[in-house]
Amino acid sequence: MTVEEVREMALPATERSGSGGDAVLAAFLDLTVPEGYRAELIEGEIVVTPPPDGDHEDAVGELLWQIARKSAAELYGVGTMGLITPLGRFVPDASVAPRGFFRGLDSWADADGVVMTVEVTSSGPDKDRGPKRGGYAAAGIPFHLLVDRTEGTVTLYSEPDAEDYRQDVRVLFGKELDLPEPFAFALDTSLFA
């Protein structure tokens, strides 16, 4: 099935339940996208995004490098792991979990056990700032980190509920952001600028 065929089937979020929503999910799961592209199901809509730019990937790499080396617990992160949430199927820029957590999982996995998701904004940041964050919270993921390249900020969201995170701490690029347990270190954001 092509991207164009799937787009024709995509329904507005208000129609995502029932047989129409099932058809969109089936089309989504059957979708083949060009190499490097990412397909997600966000609010009942199939969203296909092109590969990120080098600055985006550098920010993700820098963050994961710090987590792997500085966290109090043995944590690591992966990119392109599909997460099933109550609000859709998302592919965060990074998912952080205890070492070995991802071994043996399918390409789409339940988010239970993921400690933190990471999104680094690109050309279309609205999905990263809103619906995806809500989906991660609804899935019960304890922390969500947003590196907002447009705003020049890094925000750590915590205390998830069924709709969103109840707490957030935001710093400007260049400032340290204290990450709580199980990370327990100050994230250097100077290299995100």
Secondary structure as UniProt FT lines:
FT   HELIX           3..9
FT   HELIX           13..15
FT   HELIX           18..30
FT   TURN            35..36
FT   STRAND          38..42
FT   TURN            43..44
FT   STRAND          45..49
FT   HELIX           54..70
FT   STRAND          75..78
FT   STRAND          82..85
FT   TURN            86..87
FT   STRAND          88..90
FT   STRAND          94..98
FT   TURN            99..104
FT   STRAND          108..110
FT   TURN            112..113
FT   STRAND          116..120
FT   HELIX           126..129
FT   HELIX           131..138
FT   TURN            139..140
FT   STRAND          143..148
FT   TURN            149..152
FT   STRAND          153..160
FT   STRAND          165..172
FT   TURN            173..174
FT   STRAND          176..179
FT   TURN            181..183
FT   STRAND          185..188
FT   HELIX           190..192
//
